[in-house]
Amino acid sequence: MGAVTTDQREERAERMPKQDRSRATRQRLLEAAVACLAEHGWAGSTVTVVAERAGVSRGAAQHHFPTREDLFTAAVEYVAEERSTALRALFPQGAADRRAVVAALVDLYTGPLFRAALHLWVAASNEDQLRPRVTELESHVGRETHRIAIDLLSADESRPGVRETVQGLLDMARGLGLANLLTDDTGRRERVVGQWAVLLDEALG
């Protein structure tokens, strides 16, 4: 089958109920924003570029997200929530294999979401209007990721040092994500994941 054209997308959208159309348009914009941010960075990711990629008009984009900051902070938060849901779904009953859990957590920081978030962080360091929103978003995403890690690792945070050990895992995963931005770091990453799984078994019991 050939690729779906913008005209075909619009024709299908017109047959959808208004509320469903609005929801579908919003989701396309969010996904397009993250993809643009990951590929082109903040400077190259305008509302017009995102709207074109999503196959909607600039006016429709601004109807859902009045400002550029609204669009990109919502986009990264949306995909972070999607990834959190997907991560939990990998281990619906929890996971005894801590190596698999560590690998899945590290994967959170080596995909397009992390790349997009990194561009947003860099932009926020220079944009006063953007900084408080990104700081709040990062705090929310960080807390949620920490909760997921605690659950999946069956970690008891009441024990001394456990919270710091899990946070150290997440900090390490972020560092591996940074290393992966410039070169394919798969081999070293796999060795580090294996070692961290051993350390976690010793620290968490």
Long-range contacts (C-beta under 8 A, 24 or more apart in sequence): 6-55, 9-55, 10-55, 22-64, 25-54, 25-56, 25-60, 25-64, 26-64, 27-78, 28-54, 28-55, 28-56, 29-54, 29-56, 29-61, 29-64, 29-65, 29-71, 29-75, 30-71, 30-74, 30-75, 30-78, 30-79, 31-75, 31-78, 31-79, 33-71, 33-72, 33-74, 33-75, 34-75, 34-76, 34-78, 34-79, 34-112, 34-113, 34-116, 35-112, 35-116, 37-72, 37-75, 37-76, 37-115, 37-116, 37-119, 37-120, 38-112, 38-113, 38-115, 38-116, 38-119, 41-119, 41-122, 42-72, 42-119, 42-120, 42-122, 42-123, 45-72, 45-119, 47-71, 69-127, 69-129, 69-130, 69-133, 72-120, 73-120, 73-130, 73-133, 73-134, 73-137, 75-116, 76-113, 76-116, 76-117, 76-120, 76-137, 76-141, 77-137, 77-140, 77-141, 79-112, 79-113, 79-116, 80-113, 80-117, 80-141, 80-144, 81-144, 83-108, 83-111, 83-113, 84-144, 84-145, 84-148, 87-148, 87-152, 88-148, 88-151, 88-152, 91-152, 94-151, 94-152, 94-154, 95-152, 95-153, 98-153, 98-197, 98-200, 98-201, 98-204, 99-193, 99-194, 99-197, 101-149, 101-152, 101-153, 102-169, 102-193, 102-196, 102-197, 102-200, 103-193, 104-152, 105-145, 105-148, 105-149, 105-152, 105-169, 105-170, 105-173, 106-173, 106-176, 106-177, 106-189, 106-193, 108-145, 108-173, 108-177, 109-173, 109-174, 109-176, 109-177, 109-180, 110-176, 110-177, 110-180, 110-189, 114-174, 114-177, 115-181, 117-141, 118-178, 118-181, 142-170, 145-170, 146-170, 153-200, 153-204, 154-204, 155-204, 156-204, 156-205, 159-205, 161-203, 162-203, 162-204, 165-199, 165-200, 165-203, 165-204, 169-196, 169-200, 172-196
